[in-house]
């Protein structure tokens, strides 16, 4: 015996609602990932803007001239290592 049209519509509606809920959840997860990527891009843009200010560029050229390329690269390497370590420590402390 076949189900009535109303029962079939109710069953179809329930299936569609479940599918919509699943797709909304997937979309929310994908949106979070995109938002995280955009946050990293925004941070990079802010850093690039800060580094291209005339005073920062002038100070960088002056430091490079005074220190020489070898010592300047060594200091930059140490600074990056310290920065990375500090980020990990603060991330762990949270």
C-alpha positions as CSV (number, residue, x, y, z in Angstrom):
1,X,0.0,0.0,0.0
2,X,1.4,3.3,-1.1
3,X,1.7,6.2,1.3
4,X,-0.6,9.2,0.9
5,X,0.7,12.2,-0.9
6,X,0.7,14.2,2.3
7,X,2.9,11.6,4.0
8,X,5.4,11.6,1.1
9,X,5.5,15.4,1.2
10,X,6.2,15.3,4.9
11,X,9.0,12.7,4.5
12,X,10.5,14.7,1.6
13,X,10.3,17.9,3.7
14,X,12.1,16.2,6.6
15,X,14.9,15.0,4.3
16,X,15.3,18.4,2.8
17,X,15.5,20.0,6.2
18,X,18.2,17.6,7.3
19,X,20.1,18.2,4.1
20,X,19.9,22.0,4.6
21,X,21.1,21.7,8.2
22,X,24.1,19.6,7.1
23,X,24.9,22.0,4.3
24,X,24.7,25.0,6.6
25,X,27.1,23.4,9.0
26,X,29.6,22.7,6.1
27,X,29.3,26.3,4.9
28,X,29.9,27.6,8.4
29,X,33.1,25.5,8.7
30,X,34.3,26.7,5.3
31,X,33.6,30.3,6.2
32,X,35.7,30.0,9.4
33,X,38.6,28.7,7.4
34,X,38.3,31.5,4.9
35,X,38.0,34.1,7.7
36,X,41.2,32.7,9.3
37,X,43.0,33.0,5.9
38,X,41.8,36.6,5.4
39,X,42.9,37.5,8.9
40,X,46.5,36.3,8.1
41,X,46.4,38.3,4.8
42,X,45.2,41.4,6.7
43,X,48.0,41.1,9.2
44,X,50.5,40.8,6.4
45,X,49.1,43.9,4.7
46,X,49.3,45.9,7.9
47,X,52.9,44.8,8.4
48,X,53.8,45.7,4.8
49,X,52.2,49.1,5.2
50,X,54.1,49.7,8.4
51,X,57.4,48.7,6.8
52,X,57.0,50.9,3.8
53,X,56.6,54.1,5.8
54,X,59.5,56.5,4.9
55,X,60.8,56.7,8.5
56,X,61.0,52.9,8.7
57,X,62.7,52.6,5.3
58,X,65.2,55.3,6.2
59,X,66.0,53.6,9.6
60,X,66.5,50.3,7.8
61,X,68.8,51.7,5.2
62,X,70.8,53.5,8.0
63,X,71.1,50.4,10.1
64,X,72.1,48.3,7.0
65,X,74.8,50.9,6.2
66,X,76.1,51.1,9.7
67,X,76.1,47.3,10.5
68,X,76.9,45.9,7.1
69,X,74.9,43.3,5.3
70,X,76.4,40.3,7.2
71,X,75.7,41.6,10.7
72,X,72.3,43.0,9.7
73,X,71.2,39.6,8.4
74,X,72.5,37.9,11.5
75,X,70.5,40.4,13.7
76,X,67.4,39.9,11.6
77,X,67.7,36.1,11.9
78,X,68.0,36.3,15.7
79,X,65.1,38.7,15.8
80,X,62.9,36.4,13.8
81,X,63.9,33.5,16.0
82,X,63.1,35.5,19.2
83,X,59.8,36.6,17.7
84,X,58.8,33.0,16.8
85,X,59.8,31.7,20.2
86,X,57.8,34.5,21.9
87,X,54.7,33.7,19.8
88,X,54.9,30.1,20.8
89,X,55.3,30.9,24.4
90,X,52.3,33.3,24.5
91,X,50.2,30.8,22.4
92,X,51.0,28.1,25.0
93,X,50.3,30.4,27.9
94,X,46.7,31.0,26.7
